[in-house]
Amino acid sequence: MRFLFLLFIVMPVVEMWLLIEVGSEIGALYTIGLVLLTAIIGVRLLRQQGFDTLWRGQRKLQEGQLPAQEIGEGIVLAVSGALLLTPGFITDAIGFAGLFPPFRSLFVSKLLSNMVVADMQGNSFRASGGGARSEFTDIIEGESWDNTGGVEKQKSQKDDDLS
């Protein structure tokens, strides 16, 4: 509850105060220009880094790995983009921090170290080092073979056996 109070009441008041202070020092038009400039730069960086994260995630999926790090980074990028589009210098600073790859990776790694991901069958995985590791140690060996056209062969064999 205290966090929500800080987020929705205190933060906008502090942002308005800071915008007024900066505006009184450098002028209102320059302050507005600075806010717009940070938004434009932020959106360009967000687009570039978002696509980089998307491609890394797709590559991991093609390799059969869980893209947990990339999903977490995508969420951080989305929140950072929203903060950069919100007028204010404090939100811009937090948003730019989320666009800084080393900070973003460290933040997401800390979050992922406390998370467990489960698949549809209920198997749980703990994210580790960019991949996923099963918590189960049982190994089940088996064989498989290609039975292309085998269904028709089995039907004809059954028909022959019945006659």
TITORDREN-561601 format. One record per residue (C-alpha): residue in one letter; x, y, z. Coordinates in steps of 0.1 Angstrom, whole numbers. Layout:
N
guti r:a | X:X | Y:Y | Z:Z;
...
END
This chain:
163
guti r:m | X:0 | Y:0 | Z:0;
guti r:r | X:28 | Y:24 | Z:9;
guti r:f | X:44 | Y:16 | Z:-25;
guti r:l | X:13 | Y:26 | Z:-44;
guti r:f | X:10 | Y:58 | Z:-24;
guti r:l | X:46 | Y:66 | Z:-33;
guti r:l | X:40 | Y:57 | Z:-70;
guti r:f | X:8 | Y:76 | Z:-76;
guti r:i | X:9 | Y:105 | Z:-52;
guti r:v | X:44 | Y:114 | Z:-42;
guti r:m | X:62 | Y:107 | Z:-75;
guti r:p | X:40 | Y:131 | Z:-97;
guti r:v | X:44 | Y:158 | Z:-70;
guti r:v | X:82 | Y:155 | Z:-70;
guti r:e | X:82 | Y:154 | Z:-108;
guti r:m | X:61 | Y:186 | Z:-110;
guti r:w | X:83 | Y:203 | Z:-85;
guti r:l | X:115 | Y:193 | Z:-104;
guti r:l | X:100 | Y:205 | Z:-137;
guti r:i | X:91 | Y:238 | Z:-122;
guti r:e | X:126 | Y:243 | Z:-107;
guti r:v | X:143 | Y:234 | Z:-139;
guti r:g | X:119 | Y:256 | Z:-158;
guti r:s | X:127 | Y:286 | Z:-135;
guti r:e | X:164 | Y:281 | Z:-141;
guti r:i | X:165 | Y:275 | Z:-179;
guti r:g | X:131 | Y:287 | Z:-190;
guti r:a | X:98 | Y:269 | Z:-198;
guti r:l | X:104 | Y:263 | Z:-235;
guti r:y | X:139 | Y:248 | Z:-229;
guti r:t | X:124 | Y:226 | Z:-202;
guti r:i | X:96 | Y:214 | Z:-225;
guti r:g | X:122 | Y:208 | Z:-253;
guti r:l | X:144 | Y:188 | Z:-229;
guti r:v | X:115 | Y:166 | Z:-219;
guti r:l | X:106 | Y:160 | Z:-256;
guti r:l | X:142 | Y:153 | Z:-264;
guti r:t | X:146 | Y:127 | Z:-237;
guti r:a | X:114 | Y:110 | Z:-250;
guti r:i | X:126 | Y:110 | Z:-286;
guti r:i | X:160 | Y:96 | Z:-277;
guti r:g | X:144 | Y:71 | Z:-253;
guti r:v | X:120 | Y:58 | Z:-280;
guti r:r | X:148 | Y:53 | Z:-305;
guti r:l | X:169 | Y:34 | Z:-280;
guti r:l | X:139 | Y:14 | Z:-269;
guti r:r | X:131 | Y:3 | Z:-304;
guti r:q | X:167 | Y:-8 | Z:-311;
guti r:q | X:171 | Y:-27 | Z:-278;
guti r:g | X:137 | Y:-42 | Z:-281;
guti r:f | X:144 | Y:-57 | Z:-315;
guti r:d | X:178 | Y:-70 | Z:-302;
guti r:t | X:161 | Y:-87 | Z:-273;
guti r:l | X:134 | Y:-101 | Z:-296;
guti r:w | X:160 | Y:-117 | Z:-319;
guti r:r | X:179 | Y:-132 | Z:-290;
guti r:g | X:147 | Y:-147 | Z:-276;
guti r:q | X:138 | Y:-162 | Z:-310;
guti r:r | X:173 | Y:-176 | Z:-313;
guti r:k | X:170 | Y:-193 | Z:-279;
guti r:l | X:136 | Y:-207 | Z:-289;
guti r:q | X:150 | Y:-222 | Z:-321;
guti r:e | X:178 | Y:-238 | Z:-300;
guti r:g | X:152 | Y:-253 | Z:-277;
guti r:q | X:160 | Y:-231 | Z:-247;
guti r:l | X:137 | Y:-212 | Z:-225;
guti r:p | X:142 | Y:-175 | Z:-232;
guti r:a | X:135 | Y:-164 | Z:-196;
guti r:q | X:162 | Y:-137 | Z:-196;
guti r:e | X:148 | Y:-122 | Z:-228;
guti r:i | X:112 | Y:-123 | Z:-216;
guti r:g | X:123 | Y:-105 | Z:-184;
guti r:e | X:143 | Y:-80 | Z:-203;
guti r:g | X:113 | Y:-74 | Z:-226;
guti r:i | X:92 | Y:-65 | Z:-196;
guti r:v | X:118 | Y:-42 | Z:-182;
guti r:l | X:121 | Y:-25 | Z:-217;
guti r:a | X:83 | Y:-20 | Z:-218;
guti r:v | X:82 | Y:-4 | Z:-183;
guti r:s | X:113 | Y:17 | Z:-193;
guti r:g | X:95 | Y:29 | Z:-224;
guti r:a | X:64 | Y:39 | Z:-204;
guti r:l | X:86 | Y:58 | Z:-180;
guti r:l | X:105 | Y:76 | Z:-208;
guti r:l | X:72 | Y:88 | Z:-223;
guti r:t | X:60 | Y:101 | Z:-190;
guti r:p | X:70 | Y:137 | Z:-186;
guti r:g | X:96 | Y:142 | Z:-159;
guti r:f | X:133 | Y:139 | Z:-152;
guti r:i | X:131 | Y:113 | Z:-125;
guti r:t | X:110 | Y:89 | Z:-146;
guti r:d | X:134 | Y:95 | Z:-175;
guti r:a | X:164 | Y:86 | Z:-154;
guti r:i | X:148 | Y:54 | Z:-142;
guti r:g | X:137 | Y:47 | Z:-178;
guti r:f | X:172 | Y:52 | Z:-192;
guti r:a | X:186 | Y:29 | Z:-165;
guti r:g | X:163 | Y:2 | Z:-178;
guti r:l | X:176 | Y:8 | Z:-213;
guti r:f | X:213 | Y:3 | Z:-202;
guti r:p | X:220 | Y:-33 | Z:-210;
guti r:p | X:243 | Y:-42 | Z:-181;
guti r:f | X:219 | Y:-28 | Z:-155;
guti r:r | X:189 | Y:-44 | Z:-172;
guti r:s | X:206 | Y:-78 | Z:-174;
guti r:l | X:217 | Y:-76 | Z:-137;
guti r:f | X:182 | Y:-66 | Z:-126;
guti r:v | X:165 | Y:-94 | Z:-146;
guti r:s | X:190 | Y:-120 | Z:-134;
guti r:k | X:183 | Y:-111 | Z:-98;
guti r:l | X:145 | Y:-114 | Z:-105;
guti r:l | X:149 | Y:-147 | Z:-123;
guti r:s | X:170 | Y:-163 | Z:-96;
guti r:n | X:139 | Y:-163 | Z:-74;
guti r:m | X:115 | Y:-176 | Z:-101;
guti r:v | X:105 | Y:-211 | Z:-111;
guti r:v | X:89 | Y:-217 | Z:-145;
guti r:a | X:65 | Y:-247 | Z:-150;
guti r:d | X:55 | Y:-262 | Z:-183;
guti r:m | X:21 | Y:-276 | Z:-192;
guti r:q | X:28 | Y:-310 | Z:-177;
guti r:g | X:37 | Y:-295 | Z:-143;
guti r:n | X:75 | Y:-300 | Z:-147;
guti r:s | X:93 | Y:-271 | Z:-130;
guti r:f | X:124 | Y:-254 | Z:-142;
guti r:r | X:147 | Y:-229 | Z:-126;
guti r:a | X:162 | Y:-202 | Z:-149;
guti r:s | X:200 | Y:-204 | Z:-147;
guti r:g | X:226 | Y:-187 | Z:-169;
guti r:g | X:203 | Y:-179 | Z:-198;
guti r:g | X:189 | Y:-214 | Z:-201;
guti r:a | X:166 | Y:-235 | Z:-181;
guti r:r | X:175 | Y:-265 | Z:-159;
guti r:s | X:151 | Y:-292 | Z:-148;
guti r:e | X:149 | Y:-298 | Z:-111;
guti r:f | X:143 | Y:-335 | Z:-118;
guti r:t | X:172 | Y:-359 | Z:-121;
guti r:d | X:154 | Y:-390 | Z:-133;
guti r:i | X:165 | Y:-400 | Z:-168;
guti r:i | X:142 | Y:-421 | Z:-189;
guti r:e | X:158 | Y:-438 | Z:-220;
guti r:g | X:138 | Y:-449 | Z:-249;
guti r:e | X:138 | Y:-457 | Z:-286;
guti r:s | X:119 | Y:-443 | Z:-315;
guti r:w | X:115 | Y:-451 | Z:-351;
guti r:d | X:99 | Y:-435 | Z:-382;
guti r:n | X:67 | Y:-453 | Z:-390;
guti r:t | X:58 | Y:-434 | Z:-422;
guti r:g | X:30 | Y:-453 | Z:-439;
guti r:g | X:30 | Y:-478 | Z:-410;
guti r:v | X:-7 | Y:-472 | Z:-402;
guti r:e | X:-18 | Y:-486 | Z:-437;
guti r:k | X:6 | Y:-516 | Z:-433;
guti r:q | X:-8 | Y:-524 | Z:-399;
guti r:k | X:-44 | Y:-522 | Z:-412;
guti r:s | X:-36 | Y:-546 | Z:-440;
guti r:q | X:-18 | Y:-570 | Z:-417;
guti r:k | X:-48 | Y:-570 | Z:-393;
guti r:d | X:-71 | Y:-577 | Z:-423;
guti r:d | X:-49 | Y:-606 | Z:-434;
guti r:d | X:-48 | Y:-620 | Z:-398;
guti r:l | X:-86 | Y:-619 | Z:-395;
guti r:s | X:-91 | Y:-639 | Z:-427;
END
